[in-house]
Amino acid sequence: MKKTFALSHDKHQPARLVDLIKHEIKKYLNRERRKNLPQGTDYWTFDCRFGASKDVAEKVFTSEINKHIDAALAAQWPSFYIEILARAANHQPRAGFDADDNE
């Protein structure tokens, strides 16, 4: 998902519009997580960028997207850009953890 969202609308109040945007992003994340994983991978991870425009967008964690949207609304940005790219990955074993110790 690479999209610019406007924070103003004819029919919706800004707070309601933010709820609609958050819901759309949540639906996208859930839809991507339901896709079949490629062979040899464990889970889907997401590379996210957020900013006032595509040129100034910075990396953010998936868990921080809602905080950034709220901050954009508080700063009265006219719009914001969000980029979420799904990537299949493998869990890394914990350092110092031996699978034989678990038995």
N, CA, C and O atoms as CSV, one atom per row, in Angstrom:
chain,resi,resn,atom,element,x,y,z
A,1,MET,N,N,0.853,-1.162,0.000
A,1,MET,CA,C,0.000,0.000,0.000
A,1,MET,C,C,0.900,1.227,0.000
A,1,MET,O,O,1.732,1.408,0.890
A,2,LYS,N,N,0.725,2.038,-0.980
A,2,LYS,CA,C,1.394,3.335,-1.058
A,2,LYS,C,C,0.288,4.333,-1.345
A,2,LYS,O,O,-0.266,4.358,-2.444
A,3,LYS,N,N,-0.032,5.153,-0.360
A,3,LYS,CA,C,-1.212,5.992,-0.512
A,3,LYS,C,C,-1.069,7.296,0.257
A,3,LYS,O,O,-0.452,7.342,1.321
A,4,THR,N,N,-1.646,8.351,-0.294
A,4,THR,CA,C,-1.743,9.633,0.375
A,4,THR,C,C,-3.187,9.825,0.811
A,4,THR,O,O,-4.101,9.775,-0.012
A,5,PHE,N,N,-3.391,10.042,2.091
A,5,PHE,CA,C,-4.718,10.245,2.654
A,5,PHE,C,C,-4.923,11.724,2.954
A,5,PHE,O,O,-4.057,12.366,3.549
A,6,ALA,N,N,-6.055,12.258,2.547
A,6,ALA,CA,C,-6.417,13.636,2.886
A,6,ALA,C,C,-7.071,13.639,4.261
A,6,ALA,O,O,-7.828,12.727,4.593
A,7,LEU,N,N,-6.784,14.648,5.050
A,7,LEU,CA,C,-7.361,14.748,6.389
A,7,LEU,C,C,-8.527,15.720,6.450
A,7,LEU,O,O,-8.887,16.204,7.523
A,8,SER,N,N,-9.110,16.001,5.307
A,8,SER,CA,C,-10.325,16.815,5.269
A,8,SER,C,C,-11.278,16.198,4.250
A,8,SER,O,O,-10.858,15.646,3.233
A,9,HIS,N,N,-12.577,16.307,4.553
A,9,HIS,CA,C,-13.590,15.695,3.690
A,9,HIS,C,C,-14.873,16.490,3.829
A,9,HIS,O,O,-15.140,17.071,4.881
A,10,ASP,N,N,-15.669,16.518,2.766
A,10,ASP,CA,C,-16.925,17.277,2.772
A,10,ASP,C,C,-17.922,16.724,3.785
A,10,ASP,O,O,-18.590,17.485,4.485
A,11,LYS,N,N,-18.020,15.408,3.859
A,11,LYS,CA,C,-19.092,14.784,4.626
A,11,LYS,C,C,-18.682,14.297,6.012
A,11,LYS,O,O,-19.546,14.083,6.862
A,12,HIS,N,N,-17.395,14.118,6.259
A,12,HIS,CA,C,-16.957,13.528,7.522
A,12,HIS,C,C,-16.164,14.526,8.357
A,12,HIS,O,O,-15.378,15.316,7.835
A,13,GLN,N,N,-16.390,14.467,9.667
A,13,GLN,CA,C,-15.602,15.254,10.602
A,13,GLN,C,C,-14.186,14.661,10.662
A,13,GLN,O,O,-14.023,13.467,10.410
A,14,PRO,N,N,-13.166,15.453,10.985
A,14,PRO,CA,C,-11.787,14.941,10.996
A,14,PRO,C,C,-11.592,13.708,11.885
A,14,PRO,O,O,-10.888,12.777,11.492
A,15,ALA,N,N,-12.194,13.684,13.058
A,15,ALA,CA,C,-12.021,12.534,13.951
A,15,ALA,C,C,-12.621,11.274,13.335
A,15,ALA,O,O,-12.035,10.197,13.435
A,16,ARG,N,N,-13.762,11.399,12.712
A,16,ARG,CA,C,-14.403,10.247,12.064
A,16,ARG,C,C,-13.595,9.810,10.847
A,16,ARG,O,O,-13.480,8.614,10.576
A,17,LEU,N,N,-13.039,10.763,10.119
A,17,LEU,CA,C,-12.221,10.452,8.951
A,17,LEU,C,C,-10.970,9.671,9.361
A,17,LEU,O,O,-10.564,8.737,8.669
A,18,VAL,N,N,-10.364,10.053,10.481
A,18,VAL,CA,C,-9.193,9.341,10.986
A,18,VAL,C,C,-9.564,7.908,11.342
A,18,VAL,O,O,-8.791,6.987,11.077
A,19,ASP,N,N,-10.731,7.706,11.937
A,19,ASP,CA,C,-11.189,6.344,12.250
A,19,ASP,C,C,-11.340,5.517,10.981
A,19,ASP,O,O,-10.967,4.344,10.960
A,20,LEU,N,N,-11.879,6.110,9.929
A,20,LEU,CA,C,-12.041,5.404,8.655
A,20,LEU,C,C,-10.684,5.033,8.047
A,20,LEU,O,O,-10.523,3.943,7.500
A,21,ILE,N,N,-9.724,5.935,8.145
A,21,ILE,CA,C,-8.384,5.680,7.604
A,21,ILE,C,C,-7.708,4.551,8.387
A,21,ILE,O,O,-7.123,3.644,7.794
A,22,LYS,N,N,-7.789,4.608,9.719
A,22,LYS,CA,C,-7.195,3.558,10.542
A,22,LYS,C,C,-7.822,2.198,10.236
A,22,LYS,O,O,-7.129,1.181,10.192
A,23,HIS,N,N,-9.123,2.192,10.028
A,23,HIS,CA,C,-9.812,0.940,9.704
A,23,HIS,C,C,-9.340,0.391,8.360
A,23,HIS,O,O,-9.133,-0.816,8.227
A,24,GLU,N,N,-9.168,1.250,7.371
A,24,GLU,CA,C,-8.682,0.811,6.064
A,24,GLU,C,C,-7.272,0.213,6.169
A,24,GLU,O,O,-6.977,-0.799,5.532
A,25,ILE,N,N,-6.419,0.830,6.958
A,25,ILE,CA,C,-5.058,0.325,7.135
A,25,ILE,C,C,-5.081,-1.020,7.860
A,25,ILE,O,O,-4.348,-1.939,7.493
A,26,LYS,N,N,-5.919,-1.134,8.882
A,26,LYS,CA,C,-6.042,-2.395,9.618
A,26,LYS,C,C,-6.537,-3.518,8.708
A,26,LYS,O,O,-6.045,-4.644,8.782
A,27,LYS,N,N,-7.508,-3.209,7.853
A,27,LYS,CA,C,-8.007,-4.215,6.908
A,27,LYS,C,C,-6.905,-4.650,5.952
A,27,LYS,O,O,-6.789,-5.835,5.640
A,28,TYR,N,N,-6.103,-3.710,5.488
A,28,TYR,CA,C,-5.007,-4.048,4.579
A,28,TYR,C,C,-4.002,-4.965,5.263
A,28,TYR,O,O,-3.582,-5.965,4.680
A,29,LEU,N,N,-3.611,-4.638,6.494
A,29,LEU,CA,C,-2.648,-5.460,7.224
A,29,LEU,C,C,-3.183,-6.875,7.437
A,29,LEU,O,O,-2.461,-7.853,7.240
A,30,ASN,N,N,-4.442,-6.981,7.837
A,30,ASN,CA,C,-5.036,-8.306,8.047
A,30,ASN,C,C,-5.126,-9.097,6.747
A,30,ASN,O,O,-4.894,-10.306,6.744
A,31,ARG,N,N,-5.456,-8.437,5.656
A,31,ARG,CA,C,-5.538,-9.107,4.352
A,31,ARG,C,C,-4.171,-9.634,3.936
A,31,ARG,O,O,-4.074,-10.748,3.422
A,32,GLU,N,N,-3.120,-8.859,4.148
A,32,GLU,CA,C,-1.772,-9.298,3.798
A,32,GLU,C,C,-1.319,-10.460,4.679
A,32,GLU,O,O,-0.644,-11.371,4.201
A,33,ARG,N,N,-1.682,-10.437,5.957
A,33,ARG,CA,C,-1.290,-11.514,6.867
A,33,ARG,C,C,-1.969,-12.840,6.528
A,33,ARG,O,O,-1.437,-13.906,6.838
A,34,ARG,N,N,-3.132,-12.780,5.897
A,34,ARG,CA,C,-3.846,-14.005,5.527
A,34,ARG,C,C,-3.280,-14.678,4.281
A,34,ARG,O,O,-3.600,-15.837,4.019
A,35,LYS,N,N,-2.465,-13.996,3.521
A,35,LYS,CA,C,-1.892,-14.579,2.309
A,35,LYS,C,C,-0.973,-15.738,2.668
A,35,LYS,O,O,-0.379,-15.774,3.746
A,36,ASN,N,N,-0.870,-16.687,1.736
A,36,ASN,CA,C,0.009,-17.831,1.948
A,36,ASN,C,C,1.462,-17.380,1.969
A,36,ASN,O,O,1.884,-16.546,1.169
A,37,LEU,N,N,2.216,-17.952,2.904
A,37,LEU,CA,C,3.633,-17.629,3.020
A,37,LEU,C,C,4.445,-18.393,1.989
A,37,LEU,O,O,4.114,-19.537,1.677
A,38,PRO,N,N,5.490,-17.798,1.456
A,38,PRO,CA,C,6.400,-18.537,0.579
A,38,PRO,C,C,7.090,-19.663,1.353
A,38,PRO,O,O,7.218,-19.604,2.576
A,39,GLN,N,N,7.521,-20.660,0.639
A,39,GLN,CA,C,8.187,-21.810,1.247
A,39,GLN,C,C,9.413,-21.353,2.041
A,39,GLN,O,O,10.225,-20.567,1.553
A,40,GLY,N,N,9.533,-21.854,3.267
A,40,GLY,CA,C,10.708,-21.565,4.078
A,40,GLY,C,C,10.626,-20.291,4.901
A,40,GLY,O,O,11.636,-19.856,5.454
A,41,THR,N,N,9.446,-19.677,4.996
A,41,THR,CA,C,9.295,-18.468,5.813
A,41,THR,C,C,8.260,-18.712,6.898
A,41,THR,O,O,7.408,-19.590,6.765
A,42,ASP,N,N,8.335,-17.928,7.980
A,42,ASP,CA,C,7.477,-18.130,9.152
A,42,ASP,C,C,6.326,-17.134,9.275
A,42,ASP,O,O,5.228,-17.496,9.699
A,43,TYR,N,N,6.581,-15.887,8.906
A,43,TYR,CA,C,5.568,-14.858,9.158
A,43,TYR,C,C,5.734,-13.693,8.187
A,43,TYR,O,O,6.744,-13.571,7.494
A,44,TRP,N,N,4.700,-12.836,8.160
A,44,TRP,CA,C,4.756,-11.604,7.361
A,44,TRP,C,C,5.215,-10.470,8.262
A,44,TRP,O,O,4.733,-10.331,9.386
A,45,THR,N,N,6.129,-9.675,7.780
A,45,THR,CA,C,6.529,-8.455,8.464
A,45,THR,C,C,6.278,-7.299,7.491
A,45,THR,O,O,6.125,-7.518,6.289
A,46,PHE,N,N,6.238,-6.094,8.002
A,46,PHE,CA,C,5.885,-4.947,7.172
A,46,PHE,C,C,6.936,-3.853,7.288
A,46,PHE,O,O,7.356,-3.487,8.385
A,47,ASP,N,N,7.348,-3.342,6.143
A,47,ASP,CA,C,8.232,-2.192,6.081
A,47,ASP,C,C,7.348,-0.976,5.884
A,47,ASP,O,O,6.678,-0.858,4.858
A,48,CYS,N,N,7.336,-0.074,6.849
A,48,CYS,CA,C,6.411,1.060,6.829
A,48,CYS,C,C,7.171,2.382,6.791
A,48,CYS,O,O,8.235,2.534,7.390
A,49,ARG,N,N,6.589,3.324,6.069
A,49,ARG,CA,C,7.093,4.699,6.028
A,49,ARG,C,C,5.901,5.628,6.208
A,49,ARG,O,O,4.800,5.329,5.746
A,50,PHE,N,N,6.119,6.761,6.883
A,50,PHE,CA,C,5.045,7.712,7.153
A,50,PHE,C,C,5.610,9.117,7.093
A,50,PHE,O,O,6.715,9.374,7.572
A,51,GLY,N,N,4.841,10.034,6.499
A,51,GLY,CA,C,5.270,11.424,6.450
A,51,GLY,C,C,4.234,12.325,5.819
A,51,GLY,O,O,3.180,11.864,5.381
A,52,ALA,N,N,4.532,13.603,5.772
A,52,ALA,CA,C,3.620,14.573,5.177
A,52,ALA,C,C,3.526,14.378,3.664
A,52,ALA,O,O,2.499,14.677,3.054
A,53,SER,N,N,4.609,13.874,3.067
A,53,SER,CA,C,4.609,13.569,1.636
A,53,SER,C,C,5.549,12.392,1.394
A,53,SER,O,O,6.251,11.950,2.303
A,54,LYS,N,N,5.554,11.898,0.181
A,54,LYS,CA,C,6.390,10.746,-0.148
A,54,LYS,C,C,7.872,11.074,0.022
A,54,LYS,O,O,8.657,10.217,0.428
A,55,ASP,N,N,8.247,12.292,-0.282
A,55,ASP,CA,C,9.654,12.694,-0.230
A,55,ASP,C,C,10.208,12.756,1.187
A,55,ASP,O,O,11.394,12.502,1.394
A,56,VAL,N,N,9.379,13.086,2.154
A,56,VAL,CA,C,9.857,13.255,3.529
A,56,VAL,C,C,9.439,12.106,4.445
A,56,VAL,O,O,9.643,12.187,5.656
A,57,ALA,N,N,8.867,11.055,3.900
A,57,ALA,CA,C,8.406,9.926,4.712
A,57,ALA,C,C,9.581,9.215,5.363
A,57,ALA,O,O,10.615,8.996,4.733
A,58,GLU,N,N,9.411,8.856,6.635
A,58,GLU,CA,C,10.447,8.178,7.403
A,58,GLU,C,C,9.955,6.817,7.848
A,58,GLU,O,O,8.751,6.577,7.937
A,59,LYS,N,N,10.901,5.922,8.128
A,59,LYS,CA,C,10.546,4.576,8.585
A,59,LYS,C,C,9.866,4.647,9.943
A,59,LYS,O,O,10.280,5.398,10.826
A,60,VAL,N,N,8.809,3.846,10.093
A,60,VAL,CA,C,8.104,3.710,11.366
A,60,VAL,C,C,7.786,2.236,11.580
A,60,VAL,O,O,7.781,1.448,10.634
A,61,PHE,N,N,7.521,1.872,12.827
A,61,PHE,CA,C,7.088,0.527,13.135
A,61,PHE,C,C,5.588,0.420,12.886
A,61,PHE,O,O,4.866,1.412,12.982
A,62,THR,N,N,5.126,-0.773,12.569
A,62,THR,CA,C,3.706,-1.000,12.311
A,62,THR,C,C,2.867,-0.608,13.528
A,62,THR,O,O,1.778,-0.052,13.383
A,63,SER,N,N,3.370,-0.895,14.709
A,63,SER,CA,C,2.626,-0.600,15.936
A,63,SER,C,C,2.492,0.899,16.207
A,63,SER,O,O,1.682,1.297,17.044
A,64,GLU,N,N,3.260,1.726,15.525
A,64,GLU,CA,C,3.238,3.172,15.766
A,64,GLU,C,C,2.445,3.955,14.726
A,64,GLU,O,O,2.375,5.181,14.801
A,65,ILE,N,N,1.851,3.269,13.766
A,65,ILE,CA,C,1.145,3.968,12.690
A,65,ILE,C,C,0.020,4.833,13.242
A,65,ILE,O,O,-0.111,5.994,12.855
A,66,ASN,N,N,-0.799,4.281,14.147
A,66,ASN,CA,C,-1.933,5.048,14.678
A,66,ASN,C,C,-1.466,6.301,15.428
A,66,ASN,O,O,-2.113,7.344,15.344
A,67,LYS,N,N,-0.363,6.209,16.151
A,67,LYS,CA,C,0.174,7.368,16.865
A,67,LYS,C,C,0.583,8.460,15.883
A,67,LYS,O,O,0.355,9.643,16.134
A,68,HIS,N,N,1.187,8.063,14.765
A,68,HIS,CA,C,1.607,9.038,13.760
A,68,HIS,C,C,0.405,9.677,13.073
A,68,HIS,O,O,0.436,10.867,12.757
A,69,ILE,N,N,-0.641,8.912,12.842
A,69,ILE,CA,C,-1.857,9.481,12.238
A,69,ILE,C,C,-2.467,10.502,13.187
A,69,ILE,O,O,-2.860,11.587,12.759
A,70,ASP,N,N,-2.551,10.168,14.467
A,70,ASP,CA,C,-3.094,11.112,15.451
A,70,ASP,C,C,-2.242,12.378,15.537
A,70,ASP,O,O,-2.777,13.479,15.667
A,71,ALA,N,N,-0.926,12.223,15.464
A,71,ALA,CA,C,-0.037,13.384,15.505
A,71,ALA,C,C,-0.214,14.261,14.272
A,71,ALA,O,O,-0.147,15.487,14.366
A,72,ALA,N,N,-0.440,13.640,13.115
A,72,ALA,CA,C,-0.674,14.407,11.888
A,72,ALA,C,C,-1.969,15.209,11.994
A,72,ALA,O,O,-2.034,16.351,11.539
A,73,LEU,N,N,-2.997,14.611,12.593
A,73,LEU,CA,C,-4.260,15.324,12.785
A,73,LEU,C,C,-4.075,16.478,13.767
A,73,LEU,O,O,-4.594,17.572,13.544
A,74,ALA,N,N,-3.341,16.239,14.847
A,74,ALA,CA,C,-3.103,17.290,15.844
A,74,ALA,C,C,-2.280,18.442,15.266
A,74,ALA,O,O,-2.469,19.600,15.640
A,75,ALA,N,N,-1.364,18.111,14.347
A,75,ALA,CA,C,-0.546,19.146,13.710
A,75,ALA,C,C,-1.268,19.814,12.545
A,75,ALA,O,O,-0.726,20.716,11.907
A,76,GLN,N,N,-2.488,19.370,12.272
A,76,GLN,CA,C,-3.354,19.921,11.217
A,76,GLN,C,C,-2.725,19.830,9.837
A,76,GLN,O,O,-2.786,20.773,9.047
A,77,TRP,N,N,-2.115,18.672,9.555
A,77,TRP,CA,C,-1.606,18.436,8.209
A,77,TRP,C,C,-2.791,18.312,7.259
A,77,TRP,O,O,-3.812,17.739,7.637
A,78,PRO,N,N,-2.687,18.827,6.046
A,78,PRO,CA,C,-3.789,18.654,5.087
A,78,PRO,C,C,-3.906,17.208,4.596
A,78,PRO,O,O,-4.993,16.754,4.240
A,79,SER,N,N,-2.769,16.486,4.581
A,79,SER,CA,C,-2.757,15.086,4.163
A,79,SER,C,C,-1.482,14.432,4.675
A,79,SER,O,O,-0.576,15.108,5.164
A,80,PHE,N,N,-1.421,13.107,4.559
A,80,PHE,CA,C,-0.205,12.391,4.913
A,80,PHE,C,C,-0.022,11.225,3.958
A,80,PHE,O,O,-0.974,10.741,3.345
A,81,TYR,N,N,1.234,10.784,3.846
A,81,TYR,CA,C,1.596,9.665,2.978
A,81,TYR,C,C,1.966,8.480,3.851
A,81,TYR,O,O,2.687,8.621,4.838
A,82,ILE,N,N,1.463,7.305,3.476
A,82,ILE,CA,C,1.828,6.085,4.192
A,82,ILE,C,C,2.192,5.016,3.171
A,82,ILE,O,O,1.556,4.882,2.125
A,83,GLU,N,N,3.222,4.269,3.503
A,83,GLU,CA,C,3.678,3.183,2.644
A,83,GLU,C,C,3.842,1.951,3.531
A,83,GLU,O,O,4.581,1.977,4.515
A,84,ILE,N,N,3.152,0.882,3.177
A,84,ILE,CA,C,3.246,-0.370,3.916
A,84,ILE,C,C,3.520,-1.470,2.904
A,84,ILE,O,O,2.690,-1.750,2.039
A,85,LEU,N,N,4.687,-2.093,3.015
A,85,LEU,CA,C,5.081,-3.158,2.108
A,85,LEU,C,C,5.271,-4.451,2.900
A,85,LEU,O,O,6.056,-4.497,3.848
A,86,ALA,N,N,4.548,-5.497,2.505
A,86,ALA,CA,C,4.646,-6.791,3.185
A,86,ALA,C,C,5.896,-7.520,2.721
A,86,ALA,O,O,6.283,-7.458,1.554
A,87,ARG,N,N,6.521,-8.219,3.677
A,87,ARG,CA,C,7.724,-8.981,3.374
A,87,ARG,C,C,7.706,-10.237,4.219
A,87,ARG,O,O,7.515,-10.168,5.433
A,88,ALA,N,N,7.906,-11.393,3.585
A,88,ALA,CA,C,7.968,-12.656,4.313
A,88,ALA,C,C,9.323,-12.760,5.008
A,88,ALA,O,O,10.353,-12.381,4.451
A,89,ALA,N,N,9.301,-13.288,6.247
A,89,ALA,CA,C,10.543,-13.368,7.024
A,89,ALA,C,C,10.542,-14.625,7.882
A,89,ALA,O,O,9.529,-15.310,8.017
A,90,ASN,N,N,11.692,-14.903,8.449
A,90,ASN,CA,C,11.871,-16.023,9.368
A,90,ASN,C,C,12.185,-15.494,10.749
A,90,ASN,O,O,12.900,-14.502,10.894
A,91,HIS,N,N,11.646,-16.159,11.774
A,91,HIS,CA,C,12.012,-15.821,13.146
A,91,HIS,C,C,13.456,-16.223,13.385
A,91,HIS,O,O,13.899,-17.280,12.937
A,92,GLN,N,N,14.172,-15.393,14.078
A,92,GLN,CA,C,15.547,-15.700,14.436
A,92,GLN,C,C,15.548,-16.367,15.807
A,92,GLN,O,O,14.849,-15.908,16.710
A,93,PRO,N,N,16.307,-17.430,15.980
A,93,PRO,CA,C,16.368,-18.055,17.302
A,93,PRO,C,C,16.979,-17.095,18.315
A,93,PRO,O,O,17.859,-16.301,17.979
A,94,ARG,N,N,16.508,-17.173,19.550
A,94,ARG,CA,C,17.036,-16.311,20.599
A,94,ARG,C,C,18.474,-16.667,20.909
A,94,ARG,O,O,18.865,-17.834,20.856
A,95,ALA,N,N,19.247,-15.665,21.228
A,95,ALA,CA,C,20.655,-15.891,21.581
A,95,ALA,C,C,20.717,-16.667,22.886
A,95,ALA,O,O,20.030,-16.330,23.851
A,96,GLY,N,N,21.540,-17.703,22.913
A,96,GLY,CA,C,21.705,-18.488,24.122
A,96,GLY,C,C,20.617,-19.513,24.353
A,96,GLY,O,O,20.600,-20.161,25.400
A,97,PHE,N,N,19.706,-19.680,23.405
A,97,PHE,CA,C,18.627,-20.652,23.548
A,97,PHE,C,C,18.967,-21.880,22.728
A,97,PHE,O,O,19.234,-21.783,21.530
A,98,ASP,N,N,18.957,-23.027,23.371
A,98,ASP,CA,C,19.237,-24.282,22.682
A,98,ASP,C,C,17.949,-25.086,22.630
A,98,ASP,O,O,17.301,-25.272,23.660
A,99,ALA,N,N,17.568,-25.564,21.465
A,99,ALA,CA,C,16.326,-26.303,21.285
A,99,ALA,C,C,16.314,-27.573,22.128
A,99,ALA,O,O,15.239,-28.014,22.535
A,100,ASP,N,N,17.465,-28.174,22.406
A,100,ASP,CA,C,17.519,-29.396,23.197
A,100,ASP,C,C,17.225,-29.124,24.677
A,100,ASP,O,O,16.798,-30.030,25.392
A,101,ASP,N,N,17.445,-27.906,25.139
A,101,ASP,CA,C,17.182,-27.562,26.539
A,101,ASP,C,C,15.699,-27.532,26.853
A,101,ASP,O,O,15.311,-27.638,28.017
A,102,ASN,N,N,14.872,-27.393,25.844
A,102,ASN,CA,C,13.432,-27.243,26.021
A,102,ASN,C,C,12.752,-28.576,26.335
A,102,ASN,O,O,11.613,-28.589,26.803
A,103,GLU,N,N,13.416,-29.665,26.091
A,103,GLU,CA,C,12.791,-30.969,26.274
A,103,GLU,C,C,12.849,-31.472,27.656
A,103,GLU,O,O,12.356,-32.564,27.938
